[in-house]
C-alpha cells in the first residue's frame, strides 16, 4: 500500500534494530491495514482480485484463496 494511504492510520514507533542512528520503524496494526485495504479496494472481493492480478507475488495476501 502506498505510504500516502497509510497516513490515515496511526503508527507505533519503535527503535530501529538495525541501526541506532536510523529513523525509528513505523509499525501498523495488521487488522487496521487490512480494513483500510478493503475500504480502498471495494471490499473483500475487490481486494482479493487485486491480490490475484498484482504484478508482484503477494504470498501473504489473506484473501487469495477466495478467487
C-alpha positions in Angstrom: 0.0 0.0 0.0 1.4 3.4 -0.8 2.8 5.5 2.0 0.3 8.3 1.4 -2.6 5.9 2.1 -1.1 4.8 5.4 -1.2 8.3 6.7 -4.9 7.6 7.6 -3.6 5.2 10.2 -1.7 5.9 13.4 1.6 4.1 13.6 3.5 2.9 16.7 7.2 4.0 16.6 9.9 1.6 17.7 13.7 1.9 17.7 15.2 0.6 14.5 17.0 -2.7 15.5 19.5 -2.4 12.5 20.9 0.9 13.5 20.5 3.2 16.4 21.1 6.2 14.1 18.4 5.2 11.6 14.9 6.6 11.7 12.5 4.6 14.0 10.3 2.0 12.5 6.6 2.7 11.9 4.5 -0.3 12.9 0.8 -0.6 12.0 -1.8 -2.9 13.4 -2.4 -5.5 10.7 -6.2 -5.5 11.1 -6.3 -1.7 10.6 -4.2 -2.0 7.4 -6.5 -4.8 6.1 -9.6 -2.8 6.9 -8.1 0.2 5.0 -7.3 -2.0 2.1 -10.8 -3.3 2.0 -12.2 0.2 2.1 -9.9 1.4 -0.7 -10.3 -1.6 -3.0 -14.1 -2.1 -2.8 -14.4 -4.7 0.0 -13.0 -8.2 0.3 -13.8 -9.2 -3.3 -12.1 -6.2 -4.7 -9.0 -6.7 -2.5 -8.8 -10.4 -3.5 -9.0 -9.5 -7.1 -6.1 -7.0 -6.7 -4.0 -9.7 -4.9 -4.5 -12.1 -7.9 -3.8 -9.5 -10.6 -0.9 -7.8 -8.8 2.4 -7.9 -10.8 4.5 -8.9 -7.8 4.0 -12.1 -5.7 1.7 -11.5 -2.8 2.3 -14.6 -0.7 0.7 -13.0 2.4 -2.5 -11.9 0.7 -5.1 -13.3 3.2 -7.9 -13.5 0.6 -6.0 -15.1 -2.3 -8.0 -18.3 -1.9 -11.3 -16.5 -2.4 -10.9 -16.2 -6.2 
